Amino acid sequence: MAVLMAPAKILVLNAGSSSLKCALFQQPGTKLLWKAQAECKQGESPMDALPELLQSLWSGPAPVLASASEIDLVGHRVVHGGMEFRHSTRITPEVRAAIARLSKFAPAHNPAALAGMEGIDRILGNQIPQIAVFDTAFHASLPPENFVYPGPYEWLEQGIRKYGFHGISHQFTSRRAAAILKADLYDLRLITCHLGSGCSLAAVRNGASIDTTMGFTPLDGLMMGSRSGSVDPGILLYLLKDRGMTVDRLDHVLNHESGLKGISGLSGDMRQILAAMQQGNPRAQLAFDMYVERIRAQIGVMISGLDRVDAIVFTAGVGENCPPVRTGVCESLAFFGILLDEEKNAGSPVDEKISRPESGIPILVVHTDEQWEIAQECAKLMR
């Protein structure tokens, strides 16, 4: 395996279903040198933007590299690693084949990561080391009572179990929270709330995930922007058997026509939901109330599994930027003695406490940085 020579430059690709985030870091210290993001319209691939984004590194108006050869390795976010990948892994043809097999469990994400690997082959050559950093790896520490489903035991033998997702974000967020609290991560018990277009919670004890809300796929758990989260499986059987819905149509409804978008009839964007609420839209209000209630309920589940909580941490697009969601969640948990500082909460805080000093549980807002965490994982693996 290659060994990094300091100062080494690590390119990170975070490919989603509709966007591509790129960043260039330098080791040691994981210093950010450059970042860029491309959004794509429906039907387009985020990877269409990759050549232009990367070429701007060495031939754009403000180049940060003399040539592409200065890049030492490339790290990729991969959403689903199944049971095969419990740690970040050097990418080989066998690893790519395994990620492709797992695409059926994360069809909006794993193929995008594979496309990114292929794009790097074309642009930088297939000799450059590439690393897969898995969202599921952080949750590999879940105990069996939390990852086994109560169906036939054969399900587990077939790989049907809770995997959990957003692990890169939950890992970064828990480390950053420990720094803000000036505490040793391995002495803390945290609940990290990743609330974006996709949403999940994690219970983190001594630096390890012991429970999370997403499950076998990223569709499970909390209500999300356009994903349903957990629903009674009997509803799905009814739609298939009695309403004549096809499997493909049901898949589309659960992933793209549910959640905030499905209930409001407007959008999966929380900003549009809040604007409609201010105009008195009852369905927008219902969508908001349901969203908050499900977060509150699952925080209660996490608290019971941790026995004590040293902090609740909000992160990602909604978690970082939506004071009404944080207020709604914390108000409903007032019986734990949680007291928000409403002035701080309303002030778009970054990496700080937003609870009052006398609050029974500190509440933090952390700006997540998956790209930085991926770079750290790459450097650790290649040292």
DRENDO-1510 file (C-alpha; in Angstrom, 1 decimal, always signed):
<recs>
REC; n; res; u; v; w
REC; 1; MET; +0.0; +0.0; +0.0 .
REC; 2; ALA; +1.2; +3.5; -0.8 .
REC; 3; VAL; +2.5; +5.6; +2.0 .
REC; 4; LEU; +1.7; +9.3; +2.1 .
REC; 5; MET; +4.6; +11.7; +2.0 .
REC; 6; ALA; +4.1; +15.1; +3.7 .
REC; 7; PRO; +2.8; +17.4; +2.6 .
REC; 8; ALA; +0.3; +15.2; +0.7 .
REC; 9; LYS; -2.7; +16.4; -1.2 .
REC; 10; ILE; -6.0; +14.5; -0.9 .
REC; 11; LEU; -8.9; +15.1; -3.2 .
REC; 12; VAL; -12.4; +14.2; -1.8 .
REC; 13; LEU; -15.5; +13.5; -3.9 .
REC; 14; ASN; -18.9; +13.4; -2.1 .
REC; 15; ALA; -21.3; +12.3; -4.8 .
REC; 16; GLY; -25.0; +12.4; -4.1 .
REC; 17; SER; -28.1; +11.7; -6.3 .
REC; 18; SER; -28.3; +15.3; -7.4 .
REC; 19; SER; -25.1; +17.0; -6.4 .
REC; 20; LEU; -21.3; +16.6; -6.3 .
REC; 21; LYS; -19.2; +18.2; -3.6 .
REC; 22; CYS; -15.4; +18.3; -4.1 .
REC; 23; ALA; -12.6; +19.4; -1.8 .
REC; 24; LEU; -8.8; +19.3; -1.8 .
REC; 25; PHE; -7.0; +19.0; +1.5 .
REC; 26; GLN; -3.3; +19.0; +2.4 .
REC; 27; GLN; -1.8; +16.8; +5.1 .
REC; 28; PRO; -0.6; +17.0; +7.8 .
REC; 29; GLY; -3.4; +18.9; +9.6 .
REC; 30; THR; -6.0; +18.4; +6.8 .
REC; 31; LYS; -5.8; +21.9; +5.6 .
REC; 32; LEU; -8.5; +22.9; +3.1 .
REC; 33; LEU; -7.0; +24.2; -0.1 .
REC; 34; TRP; -10.1; +24.3; -2.4 .
REC; 35; LYS; -13.7; +23.3; -2.5 .
REC; 36; ALA; -16.5; +23.3; -5.1 .
REC; 37; GLN; -20.0; +22.0; -5.6 .
REC; 38; ALA; -22.1; +21.3; -8.6 .
REC; 39; GLU; -25.9; +20.8; -8.7 .
REC; 40; CYS; -27.6; +18.9; -11.5 .
REC; 41; LYS; -31.1; +19.0; -12.9 .
REC; 42; GLN; -33.4; +16.0; -12.9 .
REC; 43; GLY; -32.1; +13.4; -15.4 .
REC; 44; GLU; -28.5; +14.7; -15.4 .
REC; 45; SER; -25.6; +13.1; -13.7 .
REC; 46; PRO; -23.6; +15.0; -11.1 .
REC; 47; MET; -20.5; +13.4; -12.7 .
REC; 48; ASP; -21.0; +15.5; -15.9 .
REC; 49; ALA; -19.6; +18.4; -13.9 .
REC; 50; LEU; -16.5; +16.5; -12.7 .
REC; 51; PRO; -14.0; +17.3; -15.5 .
REC; 52; GLU; -14.7; +21.0; -15.4 .
REC; 53; LEU; -14.5; +21.2; -11.6 .
REC; 54; LEU; -11.2; +19.4; -11.4 .
REC; 55; GLN; -9.6; +21.2; -14.3 .
REC; 56; SER; -10.2; +24.5; -12.4 .
REC; 57; LEU; -7.8; +23.2; -9.8 .
REC; 58; TRP; -4.8; +23.6; -12.2 .
REC; 59; SER; -6.1; +25.6; -15.1 .
REC; 60; GLY; -8.8; +27.9; -13.8 .
REC; 61; PRO; -8.7; +31.6; -13.0 .
REC; 62; ALA; -7.3; +30.9; -9.5 .
REC; 63; PRO; -5.4; +27.6; -9.7 .
REC; 64; VAL; -4.2; +25.9; -6.5 .
REC; 65; LEU; -2.1; +23.2; -8.2 .
REC; 66; ALA; +0.5; +23.4; -10.9 .
REC; 67; SER; -0.8; +20.1; -12.4 .
REC; 68; ALA; -3.0; +17.2; -11.8 .
REC; 69; SER; +0.0; +15.1; -10.8 .
REC; 70; GLU; +0.2; +16.9; -7.5 .
REC; 71; ILE; -2.9; +15.0; -6.2 .
REC; 72; ASP; -1.7; +12.1; -4.1 .
REC; 73; LEU; -4.9; +10.2; -3.6 .
REC; 74; VAL; -8.7; +10.5; -3.9 .
REC; 75; GLY; -11.3; +9.7; -1.2 .
REC; 76; HIS; -14.9; +8.9; -2.0 .
REC; 77; ARG; -18.0; +8.9; +0.2 .
REC; 78; VAL; -19.8; +5.6; -0.4 .
REC; 79; VAL; -23.2; +5.3; +1.3 .
REC; 80; HIS; -23.7; +1.5; +1.6 .
REC; 81; GLY; -20.9; -0.8; +2.5 .
REC; 82; GLY; -23.0; -3.8; +3.7 .
REC; 83; MET; -21.4; -6.3; +6.0 .
REC; 84; GLU; -18.3; -6.5; +3.8 .
REC; 85; PHE; -16.9; -3.1; +4.7 .
REC; 86; ARG; -16.6; -2.1; +8.4 .
REC; 87; HIS; -13.7; +0.3; +7.8 .
REC; 88; SER; -12.4; +2.7; +5.0 .
REC; 89; THR; -10.9; +0.6; +2.2 .
REC; 90; ARG; -8.5; +1.0; -0.6 .
REC; 91; ILE; -10.5; +0.7; -3.9 .
REC; 92; THR; -9.7; -2.4; -6.0 .
REC; 93; PRO; -11.7; -4.0; -8.8 .
REC; 94; GLU; -13.1; -6.4; -6.2 .
REC; 95; VAL; -14.2; -3.5; -4.0 .
REC; 96; ARG; -15.9; -1.7; -6.9 .
REC; 97; ALA; -17.8; -4.9; -7.7 .
REC; 98; ALA; -19.0; -5.2; -4.1 .
REC; 99; ILE; -20.1; -1.6; -4.1 .
REC; 100; ALA; -22.0; -2.2; -7.4 .
REC; 101; ARG; -23.7; -5.2; -5.8 .
REC; 102; LEU; -24.8; -3.1; -2.9 .
REC; 103; SER; -26.3; -0.4; -5.2 .
REC; 104; LYS; -29.7; -2.1; -5.0 .
REC; 105; PHE; -29.8; -1.1; -1.3 .
REC; 106; ALA; -28.7; +2.6; -2.0 .
REC; 107; PRO; -29.7; +3.1; -5.7 .
REC; 108; ALA; -29.6; +6.9; -5.4 .
REC; 109; HIS; -26.0; +7.0; -4.0 .
REC; 110; ASN; -23.7; +4.0; -4.6 .
REC; 111; PRO; -23.9; +4.3; -8.4 .
REC; 112; ALA; -22.9; +7.9; -8.1 .
REC; 113; ALA; -19.9; +7.0; -6.1 .
REC; 114; LEU; -18.9; +4.4; -8.7 .
REC; 115; ALA; -19.3; +7.0; -11.4 .
REC; 116; GLY; -16.9; +9.2; -9.5 .
REC; 117; MET; -14.3; +6.5; -9.3 .
REC; 118; GLU; -14.6; +5.9; -13.0 .
REC; 119; GLY; -14.4; +9.7; -13.6 .
REC; 120; ILE; -11.1; +9.8; -11.6 .
REC; 121; ASP; -9.8; +7.0; -13.7 .
REC; 122; ARG; -10.4; +9.0; -16.9 .
REC; 123; ILE; -9.1; +12.3; -15.6 .
REC; 124; LEU; -6.3; +11.4; -13.3 .
REC; 125; GLY; -5.4; +7.9; -14.5 .
REC; 126; ASN; -6.1; +4.5; -12.9 .
REC; 127; GLN; -2.8; +4.4; -11.0 .
REC; 128; ILE; -3.8; +7.0; -8.4 .
REC; 129; PRO; -4.8; +5.5; -5.1 .
REC; 130; GLN; -8.5; +5.8; -4.4 .
REC; 131; ILE; -10.2; +5.2; -1.0 .
REC; 132; ALA; -13.8; +4.3; -0.2 .
REC; 133; VAL; -15.1; +5.8; +3.1 .
REC; 134; PHE; -18.4; +4.2; +4.0 .
REC; 135; ASP; -21.4; +5.8; +5.7 .
REC; 136; THR; -22.3; +2.5; +7.2 .
REC; 137; ALA; -18.9; +1.9; +8.8 .
REC; 138; PHE; -19.4; +4.2; +11.8 .
REC; 139; HIS; -22.5; +2.1; +12.7 .
REC; 140; ALA; -20.6; -1.2; +12.5 .
REC; 141; SER; -20.4; -1.0; +16.3 .
REC; 142; LEU; -24.2; -1.4; +16.8 .
REC; 143; PRO; -25.0; -4.3; +19.2 .
REC; 144; PRO; -27.1; -7.2; +17.9 .
REC; 145; GLU; -30.2; -6.2; +19.8 .
REC; 146; ASN; -30.2; -3.0; +17.8 .
REC; 147; PHE; -29.3; -4.3; +14.3 .
REC; 148; VAL; -31.2; -7.6; +14.1 .
REC; 149; TYR; -34.8; -7.3; +12.8 .
REC; 150; PRO; -37.6; -9.3; +14.4 .
REC; 151; GLY; -38.4; -11.4; +11.4 .
REC; 152; PRO; -37.1; -14.9; +10.6 .
REC; 153; TYR; -33.5; -15.4; +11.7 .
REC; 154; GLU; -32.8; -16.3; +8.1 .
REC; 155; TRP; -33.1; -12.6; +7.3 .
REC; 156; LEU; -29.9; -11.9; +9.2 .
REC; 157; GLU; -28.1; -14.8; +7.5 .
REC; 158; GLN; -29.1; -13.1; +4.2 .
REC; 159; GLY; -27.7; -9.8; +5.2 .
REC; 160; ILE; -31.0; -8.2; +6.1 .
REC; 161; ARG; -30.2; -6.1; +9.1 .
REC; 162; LYS; -29.9; -2.5; +10.3 .
REC; 163; TYR; -26.8; -0.8; +8.8 .
REC; 164; GLY; -27.4; +2.9; +9.5 .
REC; 165; PHE; -26.2; +5.8; +7.3 .
REC; 166; HIS; -24.9; +9.3; +7.5 .
REC; 167; GLY; -22.1; +7.7; +9.5 .
REC; 168; ILE; -19.4; +10.0; +8.2 .
REC; 169; SER; -21.4; +13.0; +9.4 .
REC; 170; HIS; -22.3; +11.5; +12.7 .
REC; 171; GLN; -18.6; +10.6; +13.3 .
REC; 172; PHE; -17.4; +14.1; +12.5 .
REC; 173; THR; -20.2; +15.7; +14.5 .
REC; 174; SER; -19.5; +13.7; +17.6 .
REC; 175; ARG; -15.8; +14.5; +17.5 .
REC; 176; ARG; -16.5; +18.2; +17.0 .
REC; 177; ALA; -19.1; +18.2; +19.9 .
REC; 178; ALA; -16.5; +16.8; +22.2 .
REC; 179; ALA; -14.1; +19.6; +21.3 .
REC; 180; ILE; -16.7; +22.2; +21.9 .
REC; 181; LEU; -17.5; +20.6; +25.3 .
REC; 182; LYS; -13.8; +20.4; +26.1 .
REC; 183; ALA; -14.3; +16.7; +27.0 .
REC; 184; ASP; -12.9; +13.4; +26.0 .
REC; 185; LEU; -15.1; +11.9; +23.3 .
REC; 186; TYR; -14.6; +8.4; +24.8 .
REC; 187; ASP; -16.2; +9.6; +28.1 .
REC; 188; LEU; -19.3; +11.1; +26.4 .
REC; 189; ARG; -22.8; +10.0; +25.5 .
REC; 190; LEU; -24.2; +12.0; +22.7 .
REC; 191; ILE; -27.3; +12.1; +20.4 .
REC; 192; THR; -26.3; +13.5; +17.0 .
REC; 193; CYS; -29.2; +14.7; +14.8 .
REC; 194; HIS; -28.3; +14.9; +11.1 .
REC; 195; LEU; -31.3; +16.7; +9.6 .
REC; 196; GLY; -31.0; +17.5; +5.9 .
REC; 197; SER; -32.9; +16.3; +2.9 .
REC; 198; GLY; -32.2; +12.9; +4.5 .
REC; 199; CYS; -32.5; +12.7; +8.3 .
REC; 200; SER; -31.1; +10.3; +10.9 .
REC; 201; LEU; -30.2; +10.3; +14.6 .
REC; 202; ALA; -27.4; +8.4; +16.2 .
REC; 203; ALA; -26.8; +7.4; +19.8 .
REC; 204; VAL; -23.0; +7.7; +20.4 .
REC; 205; ARG; -21.4; +6.2; +23.5 .
REC; 206; ASN; -17.7; +6.4; +24.1 .
REC; 207; GLY; -17.1; +7.4; +20.5 .
REC; 208; ALA; -19.1; +4.5; +19.0 .
REC; 209; SER; -22.5; +4.3; +17.5 .
REC; 210; ILE; -24.8; +2.1; +19.5 .
REC; 211; ASP; -28.1; +3.0; +17.8 .
REC; 212; THR; -29.4; +4.9; +14.8 .
REC; 213; THR; -32.7; +5.6; +13.1 .
REC; 214; MET; -31.9; +4.6; +9.5 .
REC; 215; GLY; -31.9; +0.8; +8.9 .
REC; 216; PHE; -31.4; -1.7; +6.1 .
REC; 217; THR; -31.7; +1.2; +3.6 .
REC; 218; PRO; -31.6; +5.0; +3.9 .
REC; 219; LEU; -35.4; +5.0; +3.6 .
REC; 220; ASP; -36.0; +4.0; +7.2 .
REC; 221; GLY; -36.4; +6.1; +10.3 .
REC; 222; LEU; -37.3; +9.7; +10.5 .
REC; 223; MET; -39.6; +11.6; +8.2 .
REC; 224; MET; -37.5; +13.4; +5.6 .
REC; 225; GLY; -37.7; +15.8; +2.8 .
REC; 226; SER; -39.3; +13.5; +0.3 .
REC; 227; ARG; -38.7; +10.1; +2.0 .
REC; 228; SER; -41.4; +8.6; +4.2 .
REC; 229; GLY; -39.2; +7.1; +6.9 .
REC; 230; SER; -40.7; +4.3; +9.0 .
REC; 231; VAL; -44.3; +3.3; +8.1 .
REC; 232; ASP; -46.5; +0.3; +9.0 .
REC; 233; PRO; -45.3; -2.5; +6.6 .
REC; 234; GLY; -48.9; -3.5; +6.4 .
REC; 235; ILE; -49.6; -0.3; +4.4 .
REC; 236; LEU; -47.1; -1.4; +1.8 .
REC; 237; LEU; -48.7; -4.9; +1.5 .
REC; 238; TYR; -52.1; -3.3; +1.2 .
REC; 239; LEU; -50.9; -1.0; -1.6 .
REC; 240; LEU; -49.3; -3.8; -3.5 .
REC; 241; LYS; -52.1; -6.4; -3.0 .
REC; 242; ASP; -55.3; -4.4; -2.8 .
REC; 243; ARG; -54.5; -1.2; -4.7 .
REC; 244; GLY; -52.6; -2.7; -7.5 .
REC; 245; MET; -49.5; -0.5; -7.0 .
REC; 246; THR; -46.4; -1.8; -8.8 .
REC; 247; VAL; -43.1; -2.3; -6.9 .
REC; 248; ASP; -41.4; +0.4; -8.9 .
REC; 249; ARG; -44.3; +2.9; -8.3 .
REC; 250; LEU; -44.2; +2.2; -4.6 .
REC; 251; ASP; -40.5; +2.7; -4.5 .
REC; 252; HIS; -40.9; +6.1; -6.2 .
REC; 253; VAL; -43.7; +7.1; -3.8 .
REC; 254; LEU; -41.7; +6.2; -0.7 .
REC; 255; ASN; -38.5; +7.9; -1.9 .
REC; 256; HIS; -39.7; +10.9; -3.8 .
REC; 257; GLU; -43.4; +11.7; -3.0 .
REC; 258; SER; -43.5; +11.3; +0.7 .
REC; 259; GLY; -42.1; +13.1; +3.8 .
REC; 260; LEU; -42.5; +16.9; +3.9 .
REC; 261; LYS; -43.2; +16.9; +0.2 .
REC; 262; GLY; -45.9; +14.3; +0.4 .
REC; 263; ILE; -47.8; +15.8; +3.4 .
REC; 264; SER; -47.5; +19.4; +2.4 .
REC; 265; GLY; -48.1; +18.9; -1.3 .
REC; 266; LEU; -45.6; +21.6; -1.8 .
REC; 267; SER; -42.0; +20.8; -1.4 .
REC; 268; GLY; -39.4; +18.8; +0.6 .
REC; 269; ASP; -37.5; +22.0; +1.3 .
REC; 270; MET; -38.0; +23.1; +4.9 .
REC; 271; ARG; -37.7; +26.7; +3.9 .
REC; 272; GLN; -40.7; +26.5; +1.6 .
REC; 273; ILE; -42.6; +24.7; +4.3 .
REC; 274; LEU; -41.9; +27.5; +6.8 .
REC; 275; ALA; -43.0; +30.1; +4.3 .
REC; 276; ALA; -46.3; +28.3; +3.6 .
REC; 277; MET; -46.9; +28.0; +7.4 .
REC; 278; GLN; -46.6; +31.7; +7.8 .
REC; 279; GLN; -49.3; +32.1; +5.2 .
REC; 280; GLY; -51.6; +29.8; +7.2 .
REC; 281; ASN; -51.2; +26.7; +5.0 .
REC; 282; PRO; -52.6; +23.8; +7.2 .
REC; 283; ARG; -50.9; +21.0; +5.3 .
REC; 284; ALA; -47.5; +22.7; +5.6 .
REC; 285; GLN; -48.2; +23.1; +9.4 .
REC; 286; LEU; -49.1; +19.4; +9.6 .
REC; 287; ALA; -45.9; +18.4; +7.8 .
REC; 288; PHE; -43.8; +20.5; +10.1 .
REC; 289; ASP; -45.5; +19.1; +13.2 .
REC; 290; MET; -45.1; +15.5; +12.1 .
REC; 291; TYR; -41.4; +16.1; +11.2 .
REC; 292; VAL; -40.7; +17.6; +14.7 .
REC; 293; GLU; -42.7; +14.9; +16.5 .
REC; 294; ARG; -40.8; +12.1; +15.0 .
REC; 295; ILE; -37.5; +13.6; +15.8 .
REC; 296; ARG; -38.6; +14.1; +19.4 .
REC; 297; ALA; -39.9; +10.6; +19.7 .
REC; 298; GLN; -36.7; +9.0; +18.4 .
REC; 299; ILE; -34.6; +11.2; +20.7 .
REC; 300; GLY; -36.5; +9.6; +23.5 .
REC; 301; VAL; -35.6; +6.2; +22.2 .
REC; 302; MET; -31.9; +7.2; +22.1 .
REC; 303; ILE; -32.0; +8.6; +25.6 .
REC; 304; SER; -33.3; +5.3; +27.0 .
REC; 305; GLY; -30.5; +3.4; +25.3 .
REC; 306; LEU; -27.8; +5.7; +26.6 .
REC; 307; ASP; -29.0; +6.0; +30.2 .
REC; 308; ARG; -27.6; +9.5; +30.3 .
REC; 309; VAL; -27.0; +12.2; +27.7 .
REC; 310; ASP; -24.1; +14.7; +27.8 .
REC; 311; ALA; -25.3; +16.7; +24.7 .
REC; 312; ILE; -27.8; +16.7; +21.9 .
REC; 313; VAL; -26.2; +17.9; +18.7 .
REC; 314; PHE; -28.0; +19.4; +15.6 .
REC; 315; THR; -26.2; +19.3; +12.2 .
REC; 316; ALA; -26.7; +19.3; +8.4 .
REC; 317; GLY; -28.9; +21.7; +6.3 .
REC; 318; VAL; -32.0; +21.8; +8.5 .
REC; 319; GLY; -30.3; +21.0; +11.8 .
REC; 320; GLU; -27.8; +23.9; +11.3 .
REC; 321; ASN; -30.1; +26.5; +9.7 .
REC; 322; CYS; -33.6; +26.1; +11.0 .
REC; 323; PRO; -34.3; +27.6; +14.5 .
REC; 324; PRO; -38.0; +26.6; +14.4 .
REC; 325; VAL; -37.1; +22.9; +14.1 .
REC; 326; ARG; -34.7; +23.1; +17.0 .
REC; 327; THR; -37.2; +25.0; +19.1 .
REC; 328; GLY; -40.0; +22.6; +18.3 .
REC; 329; VAL; -37.9; +19.6; +19.2 .
REC; 330; CYS; -36.4; +21.0; +22.4 .
REC; 331; GLU; -39.8; +22.4; +23.7 .
REC; 332; SER; -41.2; +19.0; +23.5 .
REC; 333; LEU; -38.3; +17.6; +25.6 .
REC; 334; ALA; -38.7; +20.2; +28.3 .
REC; 335; PHE; -39.4; +17.5; +30.9 .
REC; 336; PHE; -35.6; +16.6; +30.7 .
REC; 337; GLY; -34.9; +20.1; +31.9 .
REC; 338; ILE; -33.7; +21.2; +28.4 .
REC; 339; LEU; -33.7; +25.0; +28.2 .
REC; 340; LEU; -32.8; +26.7; +24.9 .
REC; 341; ASP; -31.3; +30.2; +24.8 .
REC; 342; GLU; -33.7; +31.5; +22.2 .
REC; 343; GLU; -31.5; +34.4; +21.3 .
REC; 344; LYS; -28.6; +32.1; +20.5 .
REC; 345; ASN; -30.9; +29.7; +18.7 .
REC; 346; ALA; -32.2; +32.4; +16.4 .
REC; 347; GLY; -28.8; +33.8; +15.6 .
REC; 348; SER; -27.6; +31.1; +13.1 .
REC; 349; PRO; -25.0; +29.8; +15.5 .
REC; 350; VAL; -22.1; +27.6; +14.3 .
REC; 351; ASP; -20.2; +25.2; +16.5 .
REC; 352; GLU; -21.5; +26.4; +19.8 .
REC; 353; LYS; -24.0; +25.7; +22.6 .
REC; 354; ILE; -27.5; +27.2; +22.1 .
REC; 355; SER; -28.8; +26.0; +25.5 .
REC; 356; ARG; -28.9; +28.1; +28.7 .
REC; 357; PRO; -26.3; +27.4; +31.3 .
REC; 358; GLU; -28.8; +25.7; +33.6 .
REC; 359; SER; -30.2; +23.4; +30.9 .
REC; 360; GLY; -30.3; +19.8; +32.0 .
REC; 361; ILE; -28.7; +18.7; +28.7 .
REC; 362; PRO; -26.5; +20.9; +26.6 .
REC; 363; ILE; -27.8; +21.6; +23.1 .
REC; 364; LEU; -25.2; +22.2; +20.4 .
REC; 365; VAL; -25.2; +23.2; +16.7 .
REC; 366; VAL; -22.3; +21.8; +14.7 .
REC; 367; HIS; -21.4; +22.5; +11.1 .
REC; 368; THR; -20.8; +19.1; +9.7 .
REC; 369; ASP; -17.9; +18.5; +7.3 .
REC; 370; GLU; -18.1; +15.1; +5.6 .
REC; 371; GLN; -15.3; +16.0; +3.2 .
REC; 372; TRP; -12.8; +16.8; +6.0 .
REC; 373; GLU; -13.7; +13.5; +7.8 .
REC; 374; ILE; -13.2; +11.6; +4.6 .
REC; 375; ALA; -9.8; +13.2; +4.1 .
REC; 376; GLN; -8.9; +12.2; +7.7 .
REC; 377; GLU; -9.9; +8.6; +7.0 .
REC; 378; CYS; -7.9; +8.5; +3.8 .
REC; 379; ALA; -4.8; +9.8; +5.5 .
REC; 380; LYS; -5.1; +7.4; +8.4 .
REC; 381; LEU; -5.5; +4.4; +6.1 .
REC; 382; MET; -2.5; +5.4; +3.9 .
REC; 383; ARG; -0.1; +6.2; +6.7 .
</recs>
